[in-house]
Amino acid sequence: MAHPTRDISAVLKDHAAGWMQIPGVTMVAEGQTETGAPCLRIYVLELTPQLRGRLPDAVEGYPVEIEESGEIKPLGAGG
Amino acid sequence: MKHITRFGIFMTLAVLLTGMLLIQGCSDSDVAPTSPNTDQALRTTGALNPAVREVMAIQERNTTALMATQDVIGTATTIDENGNPAILLLVTSEKAMGAMPADIDGVPVKILLTDPIVAMKGKPGGGGGGGGSVDHKALQTPPIQMGTSGGWHYDLANGYCCGGTLGSLIQVGGQLRILSNYHVFEADIVNGGNGRKATTGDPIVQPGLIDIGCNAASGQDVATLVVSHSIPNNNVDCSTATIISGMVDPSGAILEIGTLSSQTVAAYVGQNVKKSGRTTGLTRSSVSGLNATVSVSYEDECAGSTAFTKTYTGQIVIDNKGSKFLAGGDSGSLMVEDATSNPRAVGLLFAGSRSAAIANPIDEVLSFLGASMVGN
């Protein structure tokens, strides 16, 4: 994997809108791997092989982690 | 006798924490790192790993002496940022944090500032609180504390009633106001099922209608709404209500958190945070992501139709596996740093899923409102 040459925020900014257009993607963010390295994180409604195939493993030297989030919604209560 | 009992509790705690931390490492479902360091091996072999066993032995050898130090309440074996086994010390004061060694017998030390650990009582009848002893859904005797159930007095439509959390107290131009979310206080934007829209001057009720059988007469009005229309045109889901004199504790105290600092602090990945909310009460977690872009859909009234979908940028993501940190009804809760006294505000919680909670950065909320936190 290439060594990052740009700030992760700039990389995310350039790719966020495109990833958010992919059906099933719920959120994108900056995160850290378990070893503390900066990573890009893509949250998806449900991780299917088709969706996984559309998402990268790394971008500009930053690893991309995929996480199933389910539906993200406002958390008021109704009943 | 007292000392023996105390020591026994601490030793139990140490063993339990060791097990919990190692089990957590084994069961973490996040994408595995590709780094060649030893982290993954340690996590997958847990207490059977010789390196971990060696650190556990050092931890156990030193636990008695560590526990004799003021404000040290627990020890554990953990894994540090580099993937190496380390000793975790739980302390209840910043003074104790400063007094702890950087390593013990060559093993690196991690320090966690925490509240005192107490025996858990059963849930109160019908109450929130995450198993704690405080009922976050109950009618309070005024002046009320924040972190409690509340909402728009008329939030009843289409056969349902709605509500959320009265999260915290802020100051706007010398006026004390309750801070919550747009979608808790003022999301009714059509005449629809109840023949009215949320309007400035409308009462805010405690507890929220959902906790008093949808009958506002069973609650109490504690503030009056100030419509701010934060969304869809702005990047924050917030709304405020001016407190009614005598109905709200002017110190801004939050149930199970207490008073705050008037200062705020920016989020960072790994930051330990807590919140006090209507449904899950006092809960803790950590920040897992920053600068998030996320789209959230809103209804036009309680149990209404979709009004719009708002795409936020620059949001804070918090670990919410199993909705243990934040659940439906907790919207409006203030997220603060996990400090024992006068914690600083970090974010305004407003959305989430079964694995992630989302907060607006608090400085962006306060800037939009021209407000400051009420605190010390």
Boltz contact constraints between the chains, C-beta under 6 A:
constraints:
  - contact:
      token1: [A, 9]
      token2: [B, 291]
      max_distance: 6.0
  - contact:
      token1: [A, 16]
      token2: [B, 293]
      max_distance: 6.0
  - contact:
      token1: [A, 20]
      token2: [B, 293]
      max_distance: 6.0
  - contact:
      token1: [A, 27]
      token2: [B, 292]
      max_distance: 6.0
  - contact:
      token1: [A, 27]
      token2: [B, 294]
      max_distance: 6.0
  - contact:
      token1: [A, 28]
      token2: [B, 293]
      max_distance: 6.0
  - contact:
      token1: [A, 29]
      token2: [B, 289]
      max_distance: 6.0
  - contact:
      token1: [A, 29]
      token2: [B, 292]
      max_distance: 6.0
  - contact:
      token1: [A, 29]
      token2: [B, 317]
      max_distance: 6.0
  - contact:
      token1: [A, 30]
      token2: [B, 290]
      max_distance: 6.0
  - contact:
      token1: [A, 30]
      token2: [B, 291]
      max_distance: 6.0
  - contact:
      token1: [A, 31]
      token2: [B, 288]
      max_distance: 6.0
  - contact:
      token1: [A, 31]
      token2: [B, 289]
      max_distance: 6.0
  - contact:
      token1: [A, 32]
      token2: [B, 269]
      max_distance: 6.0
  - contact:
      token1: [A, 33]
      token2: [B, 33]
      max_distance: 6.0
  - contact:
      token1: [A, 34]
      token2: [B, 33]
      max_distance: 6.0
  - contact:
      token1: [A, 35]
      token2: [B, 33]
      max_distance: 6.0
  - contact:
      token1: [A, 35]
      token2: [B, 35]
      max_distance: 6.0
  - contact:
      token1: [A, 35]
      token2: [B, 39]
      max_distance: 6.0
  - contact:
      token1: [A, 35]
      token2: [B, 83]
      max_distance: 6.0
  - contact:
      token1: [A, 36]
      token2: [B, 81]
      max_distance: 6.0
  - contact:
      token1: [A, 41]
      token2: [B, 289]
      max_distance: 6.0
  - contact:
      token1: [A, 65]
      token2: [B, 31]
      max_distance: 6.0
  - contact:
      token1: [A, 69]
      token2: [B, 353]
      max_distance: 6.0
  - contact:
      token1: [A, 69]
      token2: [B, 355]
      max_distance: 6.0
  - contact:
      token1: [A, 69]
      token2: [B, 356]
      max_distance: 6.0
  - contact:
      token1: [A, 70]
      token2: [B, 353]
      max_distance: 6.0
  - contact:
      token1: [A, 70]
      token2: [B, 354]
      max_distance: 6.0
  - contact:
      token1: [A, 71]
      token2: [B, 353]
      max_distance: 6.0
  - contact:
      token1: [A, 72]
      token2: [B, 294]
      max_distance: 6.0
  - contact:
      token1: [A, 72]
      token2: [B, 351]
      max_distance: 6.0
  - contact:
      token1: [A, 72]
      token2: [B, 353]
      max_distance: 6.0
  - contact:
      token1: [A, 74]
      token2: [B, 183]
      max_distance: 6.0
  - contact:
      token1: [A, 74]
      token2: [B, 331]
      max_distance: 6.0
  - contact:
      token1: [A, 74]
      token2: [B, 351]
      max_distance: 6.0
  - contact:
      token1: [A, 75]
      token2: [B, 328]
      max_distance: 6.0
  - contact:
      token1: [A, 75]
      token2: [B, 330]
      max_distance: 6.0
  - contact:
      token1: [A, 75]
      token2: [B, 331]
      max_distance: 6.0
  - contact:
      token1: [A, 75]
      token2: [B, 351]
      max_distance: 6.0
  - contact:
      token1: [A, 75]
      token2: [B, 352]
      max_distance: 6.0
  - contact:
      token1: [A, 76]
      token2: [B, 162]
      max_distance: 6.0
  - contact:
      token1: [A, 76]
      token2: [B, 164]
      max_distance: 6.0
  - contact:
      token1: [A, 76]
      token2: [B, 183]
      max_distance: 6.0
  - contact:
      token1: [A, 76]
      token2: [B, 184]
      max_distance: 6.0
  - contact:
      token1: [A, 76]
      token2: [B, 331]
      max_distance: 6.0
  - contact:
      token1: [A, 77]
      token2: [B, 163]
      max_distance: 6.0
  - contact:
      token1: [A, 77]
      token2: [B, 210]
      max_distance: 6.0
  - contact:
      token1: [A, 77]
      token2: [B, 328]
      max_distance: 6.0
  - contact:
      token1: [A, 77]
      token2: [B, 329]
      max_distance: 6.0
  - contact:
      token1: [A, 78]
      token2: [B, 160]
      max_distance: 6.0
  - contact:
      token1: [A, 78]
      token2: [B, 162]
      max_distance: 6.0
  - contact:
      token1: [A, 78]
      token2: [B, 302]
      max_distance: 6.0
  - contact:
      token1: [A, 78]
      token2: [B, 303]
      max_distance: 6.0
  - contact:
      token1: [A, 79]
      token2: [B, 210]
      max_distance: 6.0
